[in-house]
Amino acid sequence: MPEQRLTDTVLTAPEGVHVVEQVVLESRGVPYRELNARIHGLVEEGVSAIRLNGLIGQRYIGTNLRHPVHLTIDGVPGNDLGAFMDGPTIEVLGSAQDGCGNTMNGGAIIIHGSAGDIIGHSMRGGEIYVRDSVGYRVGIHMKEYESMRPVIVIGGTAQHFLGEYMAGGILIVLGTNLGSGVAHPSHYVGTGMHGGAIYLRGRVDTNLVGKEVGQMPLGPEDHLILQRYVGEYCRYFRADAEALLRGPFTKLAPLTKRPYGRLYAY
């Protein structure tokens, strides 16, 4: 394992407490199992901030972490970033591959670039923010339970089958890369959806929307949801919240909780 480096600093607080700011791990060429074992070991030791430099496609970074550690990634993480995690914040200073937030329970993943397919697969809680665009089947099988409600905010656009089989949660797609009057490119939006809500900013071609969802009017609660999560997106990526919130937004929600309830009925 490459040598661990500590970057320490003296806080300017009146107490003048000296703290270790973060642990830096040089990750280039380190096998993912070894790297993940080191991350988990540091978290168990009580380290609250870790920076990974030179990451090149190592998988499962942050998987099953259950402490409020801040993990900063300088490089490109591989598939299943933050899978099953519950509590950490993972910040990627570039793009990420497929499966970010797979079945995550809590915490946040912040991606300062684009991300691949099946982002938030079966996500049960927490928040994912992607500055740019994402791939296919984002938000598939998202679900919520009581106070746990997962959220994905995408700054650009998404590919086909957005929100497929959603059972709960919130998906927001801001379309910041769309030209004036250009519709969102995703086909089959909300196919099989039976819970949650999808908010699309800009023009939506309703012919491309799954037959299981309908367009709903936005009420006061919807505006509060957009203000909260679009505001968070803008805070992370230094965007103009007021401009983005002007919309217009289209809300898609399921027409029934059992879209395939009679599919096999005789």
Summary of the structure (lengths in Angstrom):
residues: 266
radius of gyration: 19.6
end to end distance: 61.5
largest distance: 75.0
contacts: 937
relative contact order: 0.09
helix: 15%
strand: 30%
